[in-house]
Amino acid sequence: EGGGSIFSSFIAQKLVDRLLIFLAPKLLGGQALDWLPEINIRNIQEALELEKLEVRMLGGDILIEGELKK
């Protein structure tokens, strides 16, 4: 795993077609780590979107799989 900087750099440079995002049922706040530090989007109108979504449970986690909308 390369960490958030490498991961978000690939997304920012449009080198990613499909994402698999695992969500654990845990909440963080305050100064929690940003998992996309290289993506400086702060409003919903500019947000990157996923399409062709699949969502499923894996044990206690949620897997979201989709393609980055072009």
C-alpha positions in Angstrom: 0.0 0.0 0.0 1.5 3.3 -1.0 -0.6 5.5 1.2 -2.9 8.4 0.6 -0.4 10.6 -1.3 0.3 8.0 -4.0 -3.3 6.9 -4.2 -4.7 10.4 -4.6 -1.9 11.3 -7.1 -3.0 8.5 -9.4 -6.6 9.7 -9.2 -5.6 13.4 -9.8 -3.6 12.4 -12.9 -6.5 10.3 -14.2 -4.4 7.1 -14.1 -7.3 5.3 -12.4 -10.3 3.7 -14.1 -11.9 1.7 -11.3 -11.9 2.1 -7.5 -12.5 -0.4 -4.7 -13.2 1.5 -1.4 -13.5 -0.4 1.8 -15.4 1.3 4.7 -15.1 0.1 8.2 -17.9 0.9 10.7 -15.6 3.3 12.6 -15.9 7.1 12.9 -13.0 9.5 13.1 -13.0 13.3 13.5 -10.9 16.3 14.3 -7.4 15.8 12.8 -8.1 12.4 11.2 -5.9 11.5 8.3 -7.1 12.6 4.8 -7.2 9.6 2.5 -7.0 11.8 -0.6 -4.5 14.5 0.3 -3.5 15.3 -3.3 -7.2 16.0 -4.4 -7.9 19.5 -3.3 -11.7 19.6 -3.9 -13.7 21.2 -1.2 -17.2 21.6 -2.7 -19.8 19.2 -4.0 -20.0 20.7 -7.5 -16.4 19.8 -8.3 -16.5 16.4 -6.6 -15.2 13.3 -8.5 -18.0 10.9 -9.2 -18.1 7.1 -9.5 -20.5 5.3 -11.8 -21.4 1.6 -12.4 -21.5 1.2 -8.7 -21.6 -2.1 -6.8 -22.0 -2.1 -3.0 -21.7 -5.2 -0.8 -20.9 -6.3 2.7 -17.7 -8.1 3.4 -17.8 -9.3 7.0 -18.4 -6.1 9.0 -17.0 -3.8 6.3 -18.6 -2.2 3.3 -17.0 -2.5 -0.2 -17.9 0.2 -2.7 -16.7 -0.6 -6.3 -17.1 1.7 -9.2 -15.6 3.4 -12.2 -14.3 7.0 -12.1 -16.7 9.1 -14.2 -14.9 10.8 -17.0 
